[in-house]
Amino acid sequence: MEEVEKVKTSLILAVALFAAMTLTAVAQTPAPAGQPSAATVEEGKKLFVSYGCYQCHGYEAQGSSATGPRLGPRPLPYAGFSRYVRRPAGQMPPYTVKTMADADLEKIYAFIQTRPAPKAVDSIPLLAK
Ligand code: HEC
């Protein structure tokens, strides 16, 4: 009788351990390239504000005709994006590696990439008239 209880207990422990291991594995799997993790996007959002990008491009990188163009959700490929931010050609101020590390710019890029797409114009009743 006691043996049966012992077996039951170890079975339960084994199942619990397996579940815990599986969950940990899921949590540790790095996001695939091109799909940034939620944590990275969240950090990028904060950096987008602290570096002042939002002042011209809007809090959602949606842009404004008066201050700076829309940046997301389909930004330039990263190489061109970073080249522009480092040495802009127009009115935008430059952000050199000294003022902003590559790691920060990558997080900002992740934030921009994951912004929701704008609604289709004809899905807005007033504009469809
Ligand atoms: C003072 C306003 C201002 C700030 C601050 C600013 N930008 Fe800009 N940005 C612009 C303007 C205006 C343009 C349009 C081209 C130009 O005049 O340089 C632009 C263009 C860009 C482009 C090129 C877009 C394209 O599709 O060609 C990128 C990328 C960009 N900005 C990213 C950023 C990031 C990232 C930050 C923050 C680190 C930032 N900008 C901060 C004003 C600003």
Backbone and ligand atoms as CSV (ligand in chain L), in Angstrom:
chain,resi,resn,atom,element,x,y,z
A,1,MET,N,N,0.828,-1.199,0.000
A,1,MET,CA,C,0.000,0.000,0.000
A,1,MET,C,C,0.869,1.259,0.000
A,2,GLU,N,N,1.852,1.287,0.912
A,2,GLU,CA,C,2.736,2.454,1.003
A,2,GLU,C,C,3.536,2.647,-0.286
A,3,GLU,N,N,3.919,1.508,-0.893
A,3,GLU,CA,C,4.678,1.590,-2.153
A,3,GLU,C,C,3.870,2.320,-3.223
A,4,VAL,N,N,2.567,2.015,-3.287
A,4,VAL,CA,C,1.703,2.641,-4.286
A,4,VAL,C,C,1.704,4.158,-4.096
A,5,GLU,N,N,1.577,4.590,-2.826
A,5,GLU,CA,C,1.586,6.037,-2.533
A,5,GLU,C,C,2.894,6.677,-3.005
A,6,LYS,N,N,4.007,5.993,-2.750
A,6,LYS,CA,C,5.321,6.535,-3.139
A,6,LYS,C,C,5.391,6.720,-4.652
A,7,VAL,N,N,4.903,5.685,-5.360
A,7,VAL,CA,C,4.946,5.756,-6.826
A,7,VAL,C,C,4.095,6.922,-7.315
A,8,LYS,N,N,2.905,7.060,-6.685
A,8,LYS,CA,C,2.001,8.157,-7.069
A,8,LYS,C,C,2.705,9.501,-6.880
A,9,THR,N,N,3.306,9.663,-5.694
A,9,THR,CA,C,3.969,10.934,-5.398
A,9,THR,C,C,5.069,11.230,-6.407
A,10,SER,N,N,5.880,10.199,-6.713
A,10,SER,CA,C,6.975,10.509,-7.637
A,10,SER,C,C,6.456,10.791,-9.043
A,11,LEU,N,N,5.330,10.136,-9.394
A,11,LEU,CA,C,4.741,10.435,-10.711
A,11,LEU,C,C,4.298,11.884,-10.778
A,12,ILE,N,N,3.616,12.329,-9.718
A,12,ILE,CA,C,3.139,13.721,-9.686
A,12,ILE,C,C,4.326,14.673,-9.772
A,13,LEU,N,N,5.385,14.356,-9.011
A,13,LEU,CA,C,6.577,15.208,-9.026
A,13,LEU,C,C,7.177,15.260,-10.427
A,14,ALA,N,N,7.228,14.090,-11.074
A,14,ALA,CA,C,7.826,14.036,-12.406
A,14,ALA,C,C,7.026,14.891,-13.378
A,15,VAL,N,N,5.708,14.795,-13.298
A,15,VAL,CA,C,4.860,15.578,-14.199
A,15,VAL,C,C,5.060,17.071,-13.945
A,16,ALA,N,N,5.087,17.448,-12.662
A,16,ALA,CA,C,5.257,18.858,-12.324
A,16,ALA,C,C,6.601,19.368,-12.822
A,17,LEU,N,N,7.628,18.552,-12.627
A,17,LEU,CA,C,8.970,18.949,-13.051
A,17,LEU,C,C,9.007,19.131,-14.573
A,18,PHE,N,N,8.375,18.189,-15.271
A,18,PHE,CA,C,8.354,18.260,-16.727
A,18,PHE,C,C,7.657,19.541,-17.184
A,19,ALA,N,N,6.526,19.837,-16.547
A,19,ALA,CA,C,5.773,21.049,-16.915
A,19,ALA,C,C,6.633,22.286,-16.674
A,20,ALA,N,N,7.306,22.308,-15.528
A,20,ALA,CA,C,8.133,23.469,-15.194
A,20,ALA,C,C,9.239,23.638,-16.230
A,21,MET,N,N,9.859,22.502,-16.630
A,21,MET,CA,C,10.952,22.567,-17.598
A,21,MET,C,C,10.447,23.066,-18.947
A,22,THR,N,N,9.271,22.573,-19.349
A,22,THR,CA,C,8.724,22.992,-20.639
A,22,THR,C,C,8.456,24.497,-20.636
A,23,LEU,N,N,7.837,24.978,-19.543
A,23,LEU,CA,C,7.527,26.411,-19.459
A,23,LEU,C,C,8.797,27.243,-19.507
A,24,THR,N,N,9.829,26.801,-18.787
A,24,THR,CA,C,11.075,27.551,-18.782
A,24,THR,C,C,11.651,27.597,-20.191
A,25,ALA,N,N,11.599,26.454,-20.876
A,25,ALA,CA,C,12.147,26.404,-22.234
A,25,ALA,C,C,11.425,27.389,-23.136
A,26,VAL,N,N,10.110,27.454,-23.014
A,26,VAL,CA,C,9.330,28.374,-23.843
A,26,VAL,C,C,9.749,29.810,-23.539
A,27,ALA,N,N,9.880,30.120,-22.234
A,27,ALA,CA,C,10.211,31.485,-21.838
A,27,ALA,C,C,11.591,31.888,-22.331
A,28,GLN,N,N,12.498,30.900,-22.470
A,28,GLN,CA,C,13.862,31.251,-22.830
A,28,GLN,C,C,14.139,31.237,-24.332
A,29,THR,N,N,13.200,30.700,-25.105
A,29,THR,CA,C,13.428,30.644,-26.547
A,29,THR,C,C,13.547,32.070,-27.085
A,30,PRO,N,N,14.674,32.400,-27.731
A,30,PRO,CA,C,14.796,33.759,-28.252
A,30,PRO,C,C,13.830,33.981,-29.400
A,31,ALA,N,N,13.361,35.227,-29.540
A,31,ALA,CA,C,12.445,35.545,-30.624
A,31,ALA,C,C,13.174,35.329,-31.950
A,32,PRO,N,N,12.494,34.777,-32.962
A,32,PRO,CA,C,13.140,34.583,-34.252
A,32,PRO,C,C,13.508,35.930,-34.870
A,33,ALA,N,N,14.520,35.924,-35.715
A,33,ALA,CA,C,14.959,37.162,-36.354
A,33,ALA,C,C,13.776,37.809,-37.059
A,34,GLY,N,N,13.662,39.100,-36.957
A,34,GLY,CA,C,12.571,39.799,-37.607
A,34,GLY,C,C,11.331,39.880,-36.744
A,35,GLN,N,N,11.295,39.118,-35.660
A,35,GLN,CA,C,10.159,39.188,-34.758
A,35,GLN,C,C,10.667,39.464,-33.349
A,36,PRO,N,N,10.806,40.739,-33.001
A,36,PRO,CA,C,11.390,41.091,-31.712
A,36,PRO,C,C,10.506,40.658,-30.544
A,37,SER,N,N,11.138,40.412,-29.400
A,37,SER,CA,C,10.377,40.012,-28.216
A,37,SER,C,C,9.605,41.208,-27.672
A,38,ALA,N,N,8.574,40.906,-26.893
A,38,ALA,CA,C,7.749,41.965,-26.316
A,38,ALA,C,C,8.589,42.877,-25.429
A,39,ALA,N,N,9.566,42.297,-24.734
A,39,ALA,CA,C,10.411,43.097,-23.840
A,39,ALA,C,C,11.238,44.098,-24.642
A,40,THR,N,N,11.776,43.641,-25.781
A,40,THR,CA,C,12.581,44.530,-26.629
A,40,THR,C,C,11.722,45.671,-27.161
A,41,VAL,N,N,10.508,45.336,-27.591
A,41,VAL,CA,C,9.605,46.350,-28.126
A,41,VAL,C,C,9.290,47.386,-27.044
A,42,GLU,N,N,9.061,46.910,-25.836
A,42,GLU,CA,C,8.741,47.809,-24.714
A,42,GLU,C,C,9.915,48.750,-24.433
A,43,GLU,N,N,11.137,48.205,-24.456
A,43,GLU,CA,C,12.312,49.052,-24.234
A,43,GLU,C,C,12.455,50.059,-25.367
A,44,GLY,N,N,12.205,49.585,-26.593
A,44,GLY,CA,C,12.297,50.464,-27.754
A,44,GLY,C,C,11.325,51.621,-27.646
A,45,LYS,N,N,10.150,51.336,-27.119
A,45,LYS,CA,C,9.128,52.369,-26.958
A,45,LYS,C,C,9.637,53.469,-26.021
A,46,LYS,N,N,10.255,53.032,-24.912
A,46,LYS,CA,C,10.783,54.016,-23.950
A,46,LYS,C,C,11.910,54.830,-24.578
A,47,LEU,N,N,12.784,54.153,-25.339
A,47,LEU,CA,C,13.906,54.857,-25.964
A,47,LEU,C,C,13.415,55.831,-27.028
A,48,PHE,N,N,12.377,55.436,-27.734
A,48,PHE,CA,C,11.804,56.300,-28.776
A,48,PHE,C,C,11.366,57.629,-28.156
A,49,VAL,N,N,10.882,57.538,-26.904
A,49,VAL,CA,C,10.478,58.753,-26.182
A,49,VAL,C,C,11.709,59.462,-25.613
A,50,SER,N,N,12.601,58.715,-24.942
A,50,SER,CA,C,13.708,59.397,-24.253
A,50,SER,C,C,14.691,60.044,-25.228
A,51,TYR,N,N,14.852,59.485,-26.432
A,51,TYR,CA,C,15.735,60.130,-27.420
A,51,TYR,C,C,15.006,61.229,-28.200
A,52,GLY,N,N,13.728,61.362,-27.958
A,52,GLY,CA,C,12.995,62.473,-28.570
A,52,GLY,C,C,12.463,62.204,-29.966
A,53,CYS,N,N,12.563,60.967,-30.457
A,53,CYS,CA,C,12.055,60.672,-31.803
A,53,CYS,C,C,10.567,61.026,-31.891
A,54,TYR,N,N,9.872,60.809,-30.802
A,54,TYR,CA,C,8.417,61.038,-30.782
A,54,TYR,C,C,8.068,62.493,-31.065
A,55,GLN,N,N,8.978,63.406,-30.741
A,55,GLN,CA,C,8.656,64.829,-30.904
A,55,GLN,C,C,8.344,65.163,-32.356
A,56,CYS,N,N,8.989,64.494,-33.277
A,56,CYS,CA,C,8.749,64.770,-34.694
A,56,CYS,C,C,7.967,63.659,-35.378
A,57,HIS,N,N,8.140,62.417,-34.906
A,57,HIS,CA,C,7.507,61.287,-35.600
A,57,HIS,C,C,6.253,60.778,-34.892
A,58,GLY,N,N,5.895,61.357,-33.748
A,58,GLY,CA,C,4.698,60.927,-33.025
A,58,GLY,C,C,4.968,59.747,-32.109
A,59,TYR,N,N,4.177,59.607,-31.036
A,59,TYR,CA,C,4.385,58.532,-30.052
A,59,TYR,C,C,4.280,57.146,-30.661
A,60,GLU,N,N,3.506,56.999,-31.728
A,60,GLU,CA,C,3.349,55.687,-32.347
A,60,GLU,C,C,4.142,55.606,-33.653
A,61,ALA,N,N,5.091,56.531,-33.840
A,61,ALA,CA,C,5.890,56.600,-35.061
A,61,ALA,C,C,4.997,56.787,-36.282
A,62,GLN,N,N,3.808,57.345,-36.024
A,62,GLN,CA,C,2.819,57.502,-37.100
A,62,GLN,C,C,3.111,58.693,-37.996
A,63,GLY,N,N,4.014,59.566,-37.545
A,63,GLY,CA,C,4.387,60.712,-38.362
A,63,GLY,C,C,3.367,61.835,-38.314
A,64,SER,N,N,3.778,62.951,-38.860
A,64,SER,CA,C,2.907,64.120,-38.953
A,64,SER,C,C,3.434,64.935,-40.112
A,65,SER,N,N,2.517,65.452,-40.921
A,65,SER,CA,C,2.964,66.149,-42.124
A,65,SER,C,C,3.835,67.361,-41.777
A,66,ALA,N,N,3.644,67.932,-40.585
A,66,ALA,CA,C,4.381,69.140,-40.241
A,66,ALA,C,C,5.792,68.856,-39.726
A,67,THR,N,N,6.018,67.713,-39.072
A,67,THR,CA,C,7.290,67.551,-38.361
A,67,THR,C,C,8.175,66.400,-38.832
A,68,GLY,N,N,7.615,65.280,-39.205
A,68,GLY,CA,C,8.441,64.132,-39.621
A,68,GLY,C,C,7.565,63.032,-40.167
A,69,PRO,N,N,8.085,62.234,-41.108
A,69,PRO,CA,C,7.258,61.212,-41.764
A,69,PRO,C,C,6.929,60.026,-40.851
A,70,ARG,N,N,5.909,59.272,-41.255
A,70,ARG,CA,C,5.578,58.001,-40.605
A,70,ARG,C,C,6.794,57.083,-40.726
A,71,LEU,N,N,7.086,56.333,-39.647
A,71,LEU,CA,C,8.242,55.421,-39.691
A,71,LEU,C,C,7.821,53.956,-39.698
A,72,GLY,N,N,6.699,53.616,-39.077
A,72,GLY,CA,C,6.295,52.210,-38.995
A,72,GLY,C,C,4.928,52.018,-39.625
A,73,PRO,N,N,4.490,50.761,-39.765
A,73,PRO,CA,C,5.144,49.539,-39.314
A,73,PRO,C,C,6.122,48.929,-40.316
A,74,ARG,N,N,6.339,49.529,-41.462
A,74,ARG,CA,C,7.283,48.936,-42.417
A,74,ARG,C,C,8.417,49.918,-42.673
A,75,PRO,N,N,9.367,49.999,-41.717
A,75,PRO,CA,C,10.474,50.944,-41.894
A,75,PRO,C,C,11.413,50.481,-43.001
A,76,LEU,N,N,12.337,51.357,-43.357
A,76,LEU,CA,C,13.409,50.979,-44.283
A,76,LEU,C,C,14.096,49.747,-43.714
A,77,PRO,N,N,14.771,48.951,-44.575
A,77,PRO,CA,C,15.571,47.841,-44.035
A,77,PRO,C,C,16.566,48.416,-43.021
A,78,TYR,N,N,16.936,47.616,-42.009
A,78,TYR,CA,C,17.703,48.169,-40.900
A,78,TYR,C,C,18.968,48.929,-41.331
A,79,ALA,N,N,19.694,48.421,-42.327
A,79,ALA,CA,C,20.937,49.075,-42.746
A,79,ALA,C,C,20.679,50.521,-43.183
A,80,GLY,N,N,19.674,50.709,-44.008
A,80,GLY,CA,C,19.353,52.049,-44.493
A,80,GLY,C,C,18.787,52.922,-43.382
A,81,PHE,N,N,17.980,52.326,-42.550
A,81,PHE,CA,C,17.379,53.020,-41.411
A,81,PHE,C,C,18.480,53.597,-40.520
A,82,SER,N,N,19.428,52.738,-40.139
A,82,SER,CA,C,20.468,53.209,-39.221
A,82,SER,C,C,21.375,54.225,-39.923
A,83,ARG,N,N,21.641,54.026,-41.218
A,83,ARG,CA,C,22.460,54.993,-41.942
A,83,ARG,C,C,21.784,56.367,-41.903
A,84,TYR,N,N,20.454,56.380,-42.101
A,84,TYR,CA,C,19.764,57.673,-42.122
A,84,TYR,C,C,19.792,58.347,-40.749
A,85,VAL,N,N,19.539,57.564,-39.699
A,85,VAL,CA,C,19.508,58.140,-38.347
A,85,VAL,C,C,20.889,58.692,-37.974
A,86,ARG,N,N,21.950,57.990,-38.390
A,86,ARG,CA,C,23.315,58.447,-38.087
A,86,ARG,C,C,23.694,59.691,-38.892
A,87,ARG,N,N,23.269,59.736,-40.158
A,87,ARG,CA,C,23.631,60.887,-41.015
A,87,ARG,C,C,22.453,61.309,-41.858
A,88,PRO,N,N,21.470,61.967,-41.252
A,88,PRO,CA,C,20.291,62.363,-42.026
A,88,PRO,C,C,20.638,63.433,-43.055
A,89,ALA,N,N,19.849,63.482,-44.113
A,89,ALA,CA,C,20.173,64.392,-45.205
A,89,ALA,C,C,19.320,65.657,-45.184
A,90,GLY,N,N,18.224,65.639,-44.409
A,90,GLY,CA,C,17.303,66.774,-44.453
A,90,GLY,C,C,17.295,67.556,-43.159
A,91,GLN,N,N,16.085,67.708,-42.599
A,91,GLN,CA,C,15.924,68.518,-41.396
A,91,GLN,C,C,16.135,67.741,-40.111
A,92,MET,N,N,16.145,66.437,-40.218
A,92,MET,CA,C,16.272,65.652,-38.990
A,92,MET,C,C,17.668,65.817,-38.383
A,93,PRO,N,N,17.744,65.952,-37.041
A,93,PRO,CA,C,19.060,66.053,-36.414
A,93,PRO,C,C,19.758,64.695,-36.431
A,94,PRO,N,N,21.095,64.669,-36.556
A,94,PRO,CA,C,21.792,63.380,-36.560
A,94,PRO,C,C,21.895,62.784,-35.155
A,95,TYR,N,N,21.824,61.458,-35.078
A,95,TYR,CA,C,22.067,60.744,-33.818
A,95,TYR,C,C,23.286,59.873,-34.061
A,96,THR,N,N,24.446,60.338,-33.632
A,96,THR,CA,C,25.667,59.575,-33.875
A,96,THR,C,C,25.781,58.428,-32.872
A,97,VAL,N,N,26.765,57.560,-33.104
A,97,VAL,CA,C,26.980,56.435,-32.184
A,97,VAL,C,C,27.314,56.957,-30.787
A,98,LYS,N,N,27.881,58.167,-30.733
A,98,LYS,CA,C,28.215,58.737,-29.425
A,98,LYS,C,C,26.977,59.078,-28.620
A,99,THR,N,N,25.940,59.572,-29.293
A,99,THR,CA,C,24.728,59.937,-28.552
A,99,THR,C,C,23.783,58.761,-28.379
A,100,MET,N,N,23.854,57.780,-29.306
A,100,MET,CA,C,22.919,56.651,-29.217
A,100,MET,C,C,23.615,55.361,-29.660
A,101,ALA,N,N,23.734,54.413,-28.739
A,101,ALA,CA,C,24.397,53.145,-29.048
A,101,ALA,C,C,23.574,52.341,-30.062
A,102,ASP,N,N,24.260,51.484,-30.827
A,102,ASP,CA,C,23.573,50.631,-31.798
A,102,ASP,C,C,22.483,49.791,-31.126
A,103,ALA,N,N,22.785,49.314,-29.920
A,103,ALA,CA,C,21.827,48.452,-29.214
A,103,ALA,C,C,20.508,49.202,-28.992
A,104,ASP,N,N,20.606,50.492,-28.676
A,104,ASP,CA,C,19.395,51.281,-28.456
A,104,ASP,C,C,18.638,51.485,-29.769
A,105,LEU,N,N,19.386,51.749,-30.834
A,105,LEU,CA,C,18.738,51.981,-32.119
A,105,LEU,C,C,18.025,50.706,-32.596
A,106,GLU,N,N,18.625,49.550,-32.308
A,106,GLU,CA,C,17.990,48.283,-32.699
A,106,GLU,C,C,16.659,48.101,-31.972
A,107,LYS,N,N,16.619,48.513,-30.704
A,107,LYS,CA,C,15.363,48.383,-29.944
A,107,LYS,C,C,14.315,49.360,-30.471
A,108,ILE,N,N,14.762,50.557,-30.816
A,108,ILE,CA,C,13.840,51.540,-31.392
A,108,ILE,C,C,13.274,50.983,-32.696
A,109,TYR,N,N,14.139,50.334,-33.484
A,109,TYR,CA,C,13.707,49.738,-34.750
A,109,TYR,C,C,12.644,48.660,-34.485
A,110,ALA,N,N,12.871,47.871,-33.445
A,110,ALA,CA,C,11.905,46.816,-33.097
A,110,ALA,C,C,10.552,47.436,-32.753
A,111,PHE,N,N,10.581,48.527,-32.010
A,111,PHE,CA,C,9.339,49.224,-31.646
A,111,PHE,C,C,8.618,49.709,-32.911
A,112,ILE,N,N,9.368,50.332,-33.804
A,112,ILE,CA,C,8.786,50.889,-35.028
A,112,ILE,C,C,8.170,49.794,-35.899
A,113,GLN,N,N,8.904,48.667,-36.011
A,113,GLN,CA,C,8.443,47.539,-36.844
A,113,GLN,C,C,7.113,46.978,-36.372
A,114,THR,N,N,6.863,47.056,-35.071
A,114,THR,CA,C,5.693,46.381,-34.524
A,114,THR,C,C,4.517,47.328,-34.289
A,115,ARG,N,N,4.578,48.537,-34.832
A,115,ARG,CA,C,3.413,49.434,-34.712
A,115,ARG,C,C,2.284,48.887,-35.575
A,116,PRO,N,N,1.040,49.112,-35.148
A,116,PRO,CA,C,-0.077,48.635,-35.977
A,116,PRO,C,C,-0.153,49.414,-37.290
A,117,ALA,N,N,-0.576,48.742,-38.331
A,117,ALA,CA,C,-0.725,49.404,-39.626
A,117,ALA,C,C,-1.907,50.365,-39.549
A,118,PRO,N,N,-1.865,51.451,-40.310
A,118,PRO,CA,C,-3.017,52.355,-40.304
A,118,PRO,C,C,-4.225,51.670,-40.932
A,119,LYS,N,N,-5.424,52.102,-40.546
A,119,LYS,CA,C,-6.646,51.535,-41.109
A,119,LYS,C,C,-6.760,51.902,-42.580
A,120,ALA,N,N,-7.404,51.037,-43.346
A,120,ALA,CA,C,-7.649,51.366,-44.749
A,120,ALA,C,C,-8.611,52.554,-44.781
A,121,VAL,N,N,-8.366,53.469,-45.695
A,121,VAL,CA,C,-9.177,54.690,-45.748
A,121,VAL,C,C,-10.666,54.362,-45.884
A,122,ASP,N,N,-11.007,53.363,-46.749
A,122,ASP,CA,C,-12.433,53.091,-46.963
A,122,ASP,C,C,-13.077,52.335,-45.797
A,123,SER,N,N,-12.283,51.996,-44.744
A,123,SER,CA,C,-12.894,51.380,-43.566
A,123,SER,C,C,-13.361,52.471,-42.594
A,124,ILE,N,N,-13.082,53.720,-42.904
A,124,ILE,CA,C,-13.508,54.834,-42.055
A,124,ILE,C,C,-14.723,55.487,-42.721
A,125,PRO,N,N,-15.929,55.320,-42.134
A,125,PRO,CA,C,-17.179,55.731,-42.777
A,125,PRO,C,C,-17.147,57.157,-43.332
A,126,LEU,N,N,-16.656,58.105,-42.544
A,126,LEU,CA,C,-16.685,59.498,-43.014
A,126,LEU,C,C,-15.837,59.709,-44.265
A,127,LEU,N,N,-14.757,58.943,-44.368
A,127,LEU,CA,C,-13.867,59.130,-45.513
A,127,LEU,C,C,-14.330,58.353,-46.731
A,128,ALA,N,N,-15.217,57.360,-46.516
A,128,ALA,CA,C,-15.673,56.531,-47.635
A,128,ALA,C,C,-16.758,57.249,-48.433
A,129,LYS,N,N,-17.313,58.323,-47.865
A,129,LYS,CA,C,-18.420,59.036,-48.544
A,129,LYS,C,C,-17.961,59.762,-49.807
L,1,HEC,C1,C,13.482,67.399,-34.918
L,1,HEC,C2,C,12.593,66.431,-35.538
L,1,HEC,C3,C,13.025,64.996,-35.636
L,1,HEC,C4,C,13.501,64.176,-34.629
L,1,HEC,C5,C,13.724,64.507,-33.164
L,1,HEC,C6,C,13.705,62.872,-35.241
L,1,HEC,N1,N,13.394,62.911,-36.575
L,1,HEC,FE1,FE,13.526,61.395,-37.894
L,1,HEC,N2,N,12.984,62.628,-39.402
L,1,HEC,C7,C,12.595,63.955,-39.250
L,1,HEC,C8,C,12.288,64.531,-40.572
L,1,HEC,C9,C,11.803,65.942,-40.826
L,1,HEC,C10,C,12.498,63.499,-41.510
L,1,HEC,C11,C,12.331,63.597,-43.044
L,1,HEC,C12,C,13.661,63.709,-43.739
L,1,HEC,C13,C,14.474,64.846,-43.210
L,1,HEC,O1,O,14.089,66.028,-43.374
L,1,HEC,O2,O,15.537,64.569,-42.617
L,1,HEC,C14,C,12.938,62.328,-40.744
L,1,HEC,C15,C,13.249,61.105,-41.315
L,1,HEC,C16,C,13.574,59.961,-40.590
L,1,HEC,C17,C,13.853,58.682,-41.191
L,1,HEC,C18,C,13.838,58.359,-42.667
L,1,HEC,C19,C,12.441,57.913,-42.989
L,1,HEC,C20,C,12.261,57.383,-44.373
L,1,HEC,O3,O,11.395,56.495,-44.506
L,1,HEC,O4,O,12.964,57.812,-45.292
L,1,HEC,C21,C,14.099,57.816,-40.171
L,1,HEC,C22,C,14.428,56.346,-40.279
L,1,HEC,C23,C,13.980,58.560,-38.929
L,1,HEC,N3,N,13.651,59.859,-39.222
L,1,HEC,C24,C,14.131,58.011,-37.669
L,1,HEC,C25,C,14.206,58.765,-36.494
L,1,HEC,C26,C,14.540,58.223,-35.197
L,1,HEC,C27,C,14.776,56.750,-34.904
L,1,HEC,C28,C,14.570,59.265,-34.322
L,1,HEC,C29,C,14.956,59.238,-32.855
L,1,HEC,C30,C,16.226,58.627,-32.557
L,1,HEC,C31,C,14.234,60.466,-35.081
L,1,HEC,N4,N,14.015,60.132,-36.392
L,1,HEC,C32,C,14.148,61.747,-34.543
L,1,HEC,C33,C,12.539,64.647,-38.080
L,1,HEC,C34,C,12.966,64.185,-36.849
